[in-house]
């Protein structure tokens, strides 16, 4: 019980003032720090849920099973994205949506949509291409992976990067198709 309490305290120490952040998001007055704090706080939820479900108190177990706000965050970001006119803010929100949808919600197609929307605005966005590279490899979408790798080759900063992407491309052709 002491170990669970210590772990719970450690996780709770990393949680920001959610009520304040959500109020700022809902009134469209957030800044980068607010969204970063929100993301860091939301990353704590799976561990908190796991810790709370280990407890014997029914109230804590019920509380732990209700801790799932990634869907709500994605919906909130989507609504804000629809209202935004600033290109940089749109790209930042699409990045966050791509991460949330892909890493936390397992919504691969929605994550792909977020990353490809970024590429429509900036075809040489390496972060978006790298994210798609990981998604396509994990989903075994070889044709899409090949297309992403081909786009990555000219964006590499050095010969070693070009060589690495080309080897991955060759490996995909030889072993996956």
C-alpha positions, 0 to 999 in steps of 0.5 A: 500500500505504501508503494502504491501511495508513493507511486500515486503521489509521484504521478500526481506531482506531474499534473498541472492545473487542468481546470485552468488549462481547459478553461483557457483552451475553451476560450481560445486563449492558450499558448504553447506552454498550456498545451504542453502542460496539458499534454504532459498531464494527459500522458499521466492518465494511463499510469494513474488508471493502472495505479488506481485499479490496483487499489482495493477501495471501490471508489478509487477503482471507479475513479481510475476507470473514468480517467480517459480524456484523450478522446475529449482532448482530440475533440477539443483540438479538432474544434479549435483547429476548425476555427483557427486561421493562423497557419502555424497554429493549425500545423501545431494542432495537427501535430498534436492531433496526429500524436494523440490519435496515433499514440494514445487512441490507436486511431491510425487512419485519423492520425494519418489524416492529421499528418497528411494534412500537414504535408498538404501545407508543407510537403517537406515537413520531415516530422510528418513524414517520419510519423507516417513512416512509423505508422505505415511500417507498424500497419504494414502498409508497404506501398504507403511506406515506400512513398513516404521514404521516397519523399524523405530521401531528398530531405535528409541533411547528410549522406548518412541520412540518405543512405539510411533511408535508401537502405530502408527503402531497398529492404522494404522492396526486397522483403515486404513486396 
